[in-house]
Amino acid sequence: MFGLFGDKKEREVKRLNADAQVIIDHARQTFRAERVRDIAGLTAEHLDRARKVFEPNDIGLKRAIDEYQRLHQEARRQRQDALLSAFTLVLIYLKAEQRGEPCQPARDTIDGFTGEWAHTQD
């Protein structure tokens, strides 16, 4: 009976893998290069922070996701577009880590985006 609507985990994996590229493409099409650079820098900065603050296990990932969902909502309320995009990418990355190997494309996409702009960061 529960299989009637398909595998929820499989749908989430597909969504995470697709959403990473969609968010990056949206940023590139919507913002000037300086803002895209800021988004990449903020994403990298917050991914580093998440790795340092939260333990690399299921509980640590859950706490990191909860923290960044809260920050995401705050950025949305304050209409901080660069932070909102960065926190969206961080959330995708953390959820992709939680899902493991099937979500490697999402992590690779985000790593490629932040790496593309790494040479411009202080």
N, C-alpha and C positions, 0 to 999 in steps of 0.2 A: 504494500500500500504506500509506503513512504517513497518508493522508487518511481511513483507516477510522474513526478515533476522533474526527474533527472537528478544527477549528482550535484548537490549544492557546492561542494568543494571544487569540483571540476569547473563549474561556472565561475567561481571566484578566481581561480587560477587564470582562466581566460580573460576575465575582466581586469585583473591586476596587470597582466602582461600587455593588454591593449591600452589601458588607462595611462600607463607611464608615458608612452609615446604621444598620446592625445594631449596630455597636459603640457609636455615639452613643445609640441607643435603649436598649441594654442599660445603659449608664452612667446614663441618666436614670431608668430603672426600678429600678435596684439601689442607687444611692447617694443620699445627701442632697444638697441643692442646693449646699452648701459643697464637697463632694467633686467634684461635677460641674464647679463653677467651677474647682477646682484642676486637674482633668483638662484643661479647655479652656486654662487658663493654661500648664500644662506643655507641652501640644501646641504652642501658639503659640511658646513660648520655644524649644523644640527645633527647630521648623521654621525659626525665625530663625537659630539656631545652625548648622543644616545649611547654610543659604544662605550664611552667612558663612565657614564652615570649608571646605566642599567646593566645588570648581569646578562651574559649571553646564553640564557636558558629560557624555557617557556614562560616562567613567571616574570623574568626581566623584560622579555619582549612584550608581554601583556601590559606591564606597567608603563613601558615606553609608549606603546600604542595609546593607552589611556591618557597619558600626559600630552602627547601630540594631538590627540583629538580635542582636548581642552584648549590647547594653544591655537589649533585650527579654527575652532569656534570663535575664540577671542579675536583673531585676525579678521575673520569674516564680519564680526560685529563692528569692528573699527575700520573696516574697508581698507585694509592694508594689503593691496594686491600682490606685492612681491612676497610678503610673508605667507599669504594664503597659498600662493602657488608652491612656495618652498615647503610649507608644512604638508601640502597635499602629496608632494613627491616623497617626503620623509615617511608619511603614513603608508604610501604604496610600498616603499622599500621595506619598512618594518613588517608589514603584513606579508610581503613576499618572502622575507626571511622566515617568518612563522610557517609558511606553507612549504618551504624547502626547495628542493631541486626543480620541481615543475615551474616555479616562478623565477628561475634564473634569468630568463629574458628581460623581465621587468627590472631586476637589479642591474643587469648589464646595460640596459638603456639609460638608467639614471646615472650609473657610474660613467658612461660615455659622455653624457651631458655635462656632469660636473668636471670631468677630465678635460673636456673641450675648452672650458673657461679657466682651468686651474692656473695657467700661465699668466692670467690677468689679475689674479688675486694677490693681495699684499702678503 
